[in-house]
Amino acid sequence: MFLQNLDNDKLPEPFLPPKFQLSKRLSPPLLLVQATFFACGGLAVGLYMSHKFGDGGTLSRFMKDWTFLSRGGHSQTLLPALDFTASSSFPPSVSAVQPPADESKRFAVSGDICVTKRFVFDAAKIAALKAKASASTGQWRRRPTRTEAMTALIWRCAMSAARRTNKGFPLHFVMHQLVNIRKRIEPPFSENSIGNFVQYFSVEIDNQETKTMELQDLVSLLRKGIEGFDEGEAKRLGGDHGDAAVEIFKSWKERKDLSIRDDLKLVTCTSALDFGFYEIDFGWGKPIWVSLDSGSSLNNFIMLTRTRDGDGVEAWVTLSEEDMTVFELDPELLSFASLSNLRESLLLESHHRRLSKL
C-alpha cells in the first residue's frame, strides 16, 4: 500500500519517528527509532538523531555498530571503537556565544510554500557532468569531484530559476556548503569521533555575475571556498585553545543573519555520499532504499545521497513552489539528471529483490 500511494515529492513521513511537541522545560529526545512492519514481510526503520548529540557521521557510525551487534557481533571485537575524545575541543559550557535554542533555526526556514523533488544522476551522467565542469583552459590541478560538479550545476539552475521568478532580484546569491571537519582540522579527529562536527564555507556571487558564469566558473569558486576554509577556519578550529565551539557558534549566527537579508538568496548544500548507509545490515539483508529527511520547510536546500548501486546520486532539492516550477524544467539540469518517479523505482527494486529469493 505504501509503495502504491507514495508521493514522489515527499519523504515517507509515516515511517519516521514522530516529532514530539515538548514543553520549554523539557529537552527533545536525543534519539528516536521507529520500526514499521508491512504485511508482505518488509520493514522500514526510521531514526531521528538530535544534532545536539551528533551529525550524519555519528549516525552512520551508530547504525553500523548497532547492526554489527544485531548480527551477533561482540563489542570486544567491534573495531573501530566509538571515539568521544574530541569532546574536549567542544566543551559543553560556552558563555561567549550561545547556539540557537531551536535546531531548525540553524537553517533558513522560509514562509514560502516549499516543494521537494528528487533528481537522480546515474554514473554515466555524472562522468559527463564532471568532464563538462572541467572543460576550461587547463587551469585545473585535478578534475572536480562529483559533489563539486553536481553542487555547481544545481546551484546554477536554482539561480537561473530565481532570476526568472523574482524579476532580477535578489541582488546576491550565497552558497553554504556543509563540510565534515573531522579530517580538516589540525590535529585531525578520528572519523569515528562522536559529536556534531559540521561546519560550512560560503561562496557569494553578484546577480549580474551569474548571467555570464559558466559551470566551470562555479566549480572554481566552490574549490576556492573549500581551500580557503582549510587554510583559515579549519586551522582556527584545531589546536588546544579550546575555543572551537565559540568559533562554530559565531559562524552559525552569521549564517542566520545572512538568511534573513532581503537582498540575497541563500542556498545550503550537504552531502551524505560517504556515510555508507547502504552497507547497513541488521541480518536480513541490505536496504533497498535509504533517504535522509532534510525537512521540506527548509527552503533552498540540497541533499546529496547515494543510489543503491553506489555509482549514482540522488539529489533532493527543496525550493519555493514558484522557483521549482522553473527549476525542474531547466534543460541543462535535465541533460544530466532525471526527475525520477520514486514509487516506480522502489516497486521495481522490491520486485527484483523478491525474484532473487526464488
DRENDOTOR-455197 format. One record per residue (C-alpha): z, x, y; residue number from 1. Coordinates in nm, 2 decimals, decimal comma, padded with zeros to 4 digits. Layout:
N
      pz      px      py  pos
       Z       X       Y  NUM
...
This chain:
358
      pz      px      py  pos
   00,00   00,00   00,00    1
   00,09   00,28   00,24    2
  -00,25   00,46   00,20    3
  -00,44   00,13   00,22    4
  -00,29   00,04   00,56    5
  -00,25   00,39   00,71    6
  -00,34   00,41   01,08    7
  -00,54   00,74   01,14    8
  -00,38   00,77   01,49    9
  -00,02   00,75   01,37   10
   00,20   00,96   01,15   11
   00,38   00,78   00,87   12
   00,69   00,69   01,07   13
   00,84   00,46   00,80   14
   00,89   00,77   00,58   15
   01,06   00,98   00,84   16
   01,44   00,97   00,88   17
   01,55   00,71   01,15   18
   01,63   00,84   01,50   19
   01,99   00,74   01,55   20
   02,10   00,60   01,88   21
   02,44   00,75   01,92   22
   02,70   00,73   02,19   23
   02,72   01,00   02,45   24
   03,03   01,13   02,29   25
   02,86   01,19   01,96   26
   02,61   01,47   01,89   27
   02,29   01,38   01,69   28
   02,28   01,50   01,33   29
   02,16   01,85   01,27   30
   01,96   01,75   00,96   31
   01,84   01,42   00,81   32
   01,65   01,37   00,49   33
   01,48   01,05   00,37   34
   01,32   01,01   00,03   35
   01,07   00,72  -00,02   36
   00,97   00,63  -00,38   37
   00,65   00,44  -00,45   38
   00,58   00,21  -00,74   39
   00,30   00,43  -00,86   40
   00,55   00,72  -00,91   41
   00,47   00,91  -00,59   42
   00,73   01,03  -00,35   43
   00,74   01,11   00,02   44
   01,01   01,34   00,16   45
   01,08   01,32   00,53   46
   01,30   01,55   00,72   47
   01,44   01,57   01,07   48
   01,60   01,90   01,18   49
   01,75   01,93   01,53   50
   01,62   02,21   01,75   51
   01,99   02,28   01,82   52
   02,01   02,43   01,47   53
   01,66   02,57   01,41   54
   01,29   02,58   01,47   55
   00,99   02,55   01,24   56
   01,05   02,89   01,08   57
   01,41   02,78   01,00   58
   01,29   02,45   00,85   59
   01,03   02,64   00,64   60
   01,30   02,88   00,51   61
   01,54   02,60   00,44   62
   01,28   02,40   00,24   63
   01,17   02,70   00,04   64
   01,52   02,78  -00,06   65
   01,62   02,42  -00,13   66
   01,31   02,37  -00,36   67
   01,38   02,70  -00,53   68
   01,72   02,58  -00,63   69
   01,59   02,24  -00,73   70
   01,36   02,41  -00,98   71
   01,66   02,58  -01,15   72
   01,67   02,90  -00,95   73
   02,00   03,07  -00,89   74
   02,14   03,16  -00,55   75
   02,22   03,51  -00,66   76
   01,85   03,58  -00,72   77
   01,73   03,39  -00,41   78
   01,55   03,66  -00,21   79
   01,52   03,69   00,08   80
   01,85   03,56   00,19   81
   01,91   03,34   00,49   82
   01,99   03,56   00,79   83
   02,24   03,44   01,05   84
   02,30   03,78   01,22   85
   02,06   03,71   01,51   86
   02,30   03,45   01,65   87
   02,49   03,74   01,82   88
   02,20   03,77   02,07   89
   02,22   03,40   02,14   90
   02,59   03,32   02,20   91
   02,69   02,95   02,19   92
   02,87   02,97   02,53   93
   02,64   03,02   02,82   94
   02,78   02,93   03,15   95
   02,50   03,07   03,37   96
   02,23   02,82   03,27   97
   02,27   02,51   03,05   98
   01,99   02,38   02,83   99
   01,87   02,02   02,86  100
   02,11   01,77   02,71  101
   01,82   01,57   02,57  102
   01,59   01,76   02,34  103
   01,29   01,55   02,43  104
   01,32   01,69   02,79  105
   01,21   02,03   02,67  106
   00,86   01,89   02,69  107
   00,67   01,68   02,94  108
   00,74   01,32   02,85  109
   00,48   01,11   03,01  110
   00,50   00,75   03,13  111
   00,13   00,70   03,03  112
   00,03   00,54   02,71  113
  -00,03   00,83   02,47  114
  -00,27   00,85   02,18  115
  -00,26   01,10   01,89  116
  -00,57   01,19   01,70  117
  -00,62   01,42   01,40  118
  -00,91   01,66   01,42  119
  -01,00   01,87   01,11  120
  -01,16   02,21   01,12  121
  -01,30   02,35   00,79  122
  -01,32   02,72   00,71  123
  -01,69   02,74   00,80  124
  -01,65   02,58   01,13  125
  -01,35   02,80   01,21  126
  -01,56   03,11   01,14  127
  -01,84   02,98   01,36  128
  -01,59   02,90   01,64  129
  -01,44   03,25   01,62  130
  -01,79   03,40   01,64  131
  -01,87   03,19   01,95  132
  -01,54   03,27   02,11  133
  -01,60   03,65   02,07  134
  -01,97   03,64   02,18  135
  -01,92   03,82   02,51  136
  -02,00   04,16   02,65  137
  -01,84   04,36   02,37  138
  -01,51   04,38   02,55  139
  -01,31   04,26   02,25  140
  -01,09   04,51   02,07  141
  -01,06   04,25   01,79  142
  -01,20   03,91   01,72  143
  -01,00   03,62   01,84  144
  -00,76   03,47   01,59  145
  -00,82   03,11   01,47  146
  -00,52   03,00   01,68  147
  -00,67   03,16   01,99  148
  -01,02   03,02   01,93  149
  -00,90   02,67   01,84  150
  -00,65   02,65   02,13  151
  -00,92   02,76   02,38  152
  -01,17   02,50   02,25  153
  -00,92   02,21   02,25  154
  -00,78   02,31   02,59  155
  -01,13   02,34   02,74  156
  -01,23   02,00   02,61  157
  -00,90   01,85   02,73  158
  -00,95   01,99   03,08  159
  -01,31   01,85   03,08  160
  -01,17   01,51   02,99  161
  -00,90   01,53   03,26  162
  -01,16   01,62   03,53  163
  -01,37   01,32   03,44  164
  -01,08   01,07   03,43  165
  -00,89   01,20   03,73  166
  -01,19   01,24   03,97  167
  -01,13   01,61   04,04  168
  -00,75   01,61   04,01  169
  -00,52   01,79   03,91  170
  -00,58   02,10   04,12  171
  -00,45   02,33   03,85  172
  -00,42   02,34   03,47  173
  -00,15   02,52   03,28  174
  -00,13   02,60   02,91  175
   00,20   02,67   02,75  176
   00,16   02,84   02,41  177
   00,48   02,83   02,20  178
   00,55   03,15   02,00  179
   00,79   03,27   01,73  180
   00,98   03,55   01,89  181
   01,14   03,69   01,57  182
   00,89   03,98   01,53  183
   00,81   04,02   01,90  184
   01,14   04,12   02,05  185
   01,29   04,47   02,02  186
   01,45   04,53   01,78  187
   01,28   04,25   01,58  188
   01,47   03,99   01,39  189
   01,42   03,91   01,02  190
   01,16   03,64   00,95  191
   01,44   03,47   00,76  192
   01,66   03,45   01,07  193
   01,82   03,11   01,11  194
   01,81   02,96   01,46  195
   01,58   02,84   01,73  196
   01,36   03,14   01,82  197
   01,09   02,96   02,01  198
   00,96   03,08   02,35  199
   00,63   03,04   02,53  200
   00,39   03,21   02,76  201
   00,19   03,04   03,03  202
  -00,17   03,06   03,15  203
  -00,28   02,88   03,47  204
  -00,63   02,80   03,59  205
  -00,76   02,66   03,91  206
  -00,96   02,34   03,87  207
  -01,27   02,49   04,03  208
  -01,25   02,79   03,78  209
  -01,26   02,56   03,48  210
  -01,61   02,44   03,57  211
  -01,76   02,79   03,51  212
  -01,53   02,93   03,25  213
  -01,68   02,98   02,90  214
  -01,49   02,96   02,57  215
  -01,45   03,34   02,55  216
  -01,31   03,34   02,90  217
  -01,03   03,11   02,79  218
  -00,96   03,32   02,48  219
  -00,94   03,62   02,71  220
  -00,68   03,45   02,92  221
  -00,48   03,35   02,62  222
  -00,50   03,70   02,48  223
  -00,37   03,85   02,81  224
  -00,10   03,59   02,82  225
   00,05   03,69   02,48  226
   00,01   04,06   02,56  227
   00,19   04,01   02,89  228
   00,47   03,82   02,70  229
   00,51   04,10   02,45  230
   00,53   04,36   02,73  231
   00,75   04,16   02,96  232
   00,97   03,88   02,84  233
   00,98   03,98   02,47  234
   01,14   04,31   02,57  235
   01,39   04,15   02,80  236
   01,50   03,92   02,52  237
   01,58   04,22   02,29  238
   01,85   04,48   02,31  239
   02,23   04,45   02,33  240
   02,27   04,30   02,67  241
   02,34   03,95   02,52  242
   02,16   03,75   02,79  243
   01,87   03,64   02,57  244
   01,99   03,28   02,57  245
   02,01   03,28   02,95  246
   01,65   03,41   02,98  247
   01,53   03,14   02,74  248
   01,72   02,85   02,92  249
   01,58   02,97   03,26  250
   01,23   02,97   03,13  251
   01,26   02,62   02,98  252
   01,40   02,50   03,32  253
   01,09   02,65   03,49  254
   00,87   02,47   03,24  255
   01,04   02,14   03,31  256
   00,99   02,19   03,68  257
   00,62   02,25   03,62  258
   00,59   01,94   03,41  259
   00,68   01,71   03,70  260
   00,44   01,86   03,95  261
   00,17   01,62   04,06  262
  -00,09   01,89   04,14  263
  -00,12   02,03   03,78  264
  -00,17   01,92   03,42  265
   00,04   02,09   03,17  266
  -00,07   02,12   02,81  267
   00,15   02,26   02,53  268
   00,03   02,40   02,20  269
   00,23   02,50   01,90  270
   00,11   02,64   01,56  271
   00,27   02,59   01,22  272
  -00,01   02,77   01,03  273
   00,21   03,04   00,89  274
   00,50   02,83   00,77  275
   00,37   02,78   00,41  276
   00,48   02,41   00,38  277
   00,21   02,35   00,11  278
   00,39   02,60  -00,11  279
   00,70   02,39  -00,12  280
   00,76   02,25  -00,47  281
   01,06   02,06  -00,59  282
   00,94   02,09  -00,95  283
   00,69   01,81  -00,97  284
   00,40   01,98  -00,80  285
   00,30   02,09  -00,46  286
   00,24   01,82  -00,19  287
  -00,10   01,66  -00,14  288
  -00,03   01,64   00,24  289
   00,21   01,78   00,49  290
   00,24   01,69   00,85  291
   00,48   01,76   01,14  292
   00,57   01,49   01,38  293
   00,50   01,62   01,73  294
   00,60   01,29   01,88  295
   00,35   01,06   02,03  296
   00,55   01,03   02,35  297
   00,49   01,40   02,43  298
   00,17   01,38   02,63  299
  -00,08   01,67   02,64  300
   00,05   01,82   02,32  301
  -00,14   02,01   02,05  302
   00,00   02,08   01,70  303
  -00,19   02,30   01,46  304
  -00,12   02,28   01,08  305
  -00,30   02,40   00,77  306
  -00,50   02,18   00,54  307
  -00,40   02,16   00,18  308
  -00,66   02,42   00,06  309
  -00,52   02,67   00,31  310
  -00,86   02,75   00,47  311
  -00,89   02,47   00,72  312
  -00,68   02,35   01,01  313
  -00,56   02,01   01,12  314
  -00,52   01,97   01,50  315
  -00,30   01,68   01,60  316
  -00,38   01,62   01,97  317
  -00,18   01,39   02,19  318
  -00,33   01,29   02,53  319
  -00,32   00,99   02,76  320
  -00,52   00,70   02,63  321
  -00,77   00,74   02,91  322
  -00,82   01,11   02,85  323
  -00,85   01,06   02,47  324
  -01,14   00,82   02,51  325
  -01,34   01,10   02,67  326
  -01,19   01,39   02,47  327
  -01,27   01,26   02,12  328
  -01,64   01,22   02,21  329
  -01,68   01,57   02,35  330
  -02,00   01,72   02,19  331
  -01,86   02,08   02,19  332
  -01,54   01,97   02,02  333
  -01,73   01,76   01,75  334
  -01,96   02,05   01,68  335
  -01,67   02,23   01,52  336
  -01,42   01,95   01,43  337
  -01,44   01,62   01,26  338
  -01,22   01,32   01,36  339
  -01,11   01,28   01,00  340
  -01,01   00,95   00,85  341
  -00,66   01,02   00,72  342
  -00,64   00,72   00,49  343
  -00,97   00,81   00,31  344
  -00,88   01,18   00,28  345
  -00,54   01,10   00,13  346
  -00,68   00,84  -00,11  347
  -00,94   01,09  -00,23  348
  -00,68   01,36  -00,28  349
  -00,45   01,12  -00,46  350
  -00,74   01,02  -00,69  351
  -00,82   01,39  -00,77  352
  -00,45   01,45  -00,85  353
  -00,45   01,16  -01,10  354
  -00,77   01,28  -01,26  355
  -00,63   01,63  -01,30  356
  -00,34   01,50  -01,50  357
  -00,56   01,31  -01,75  358
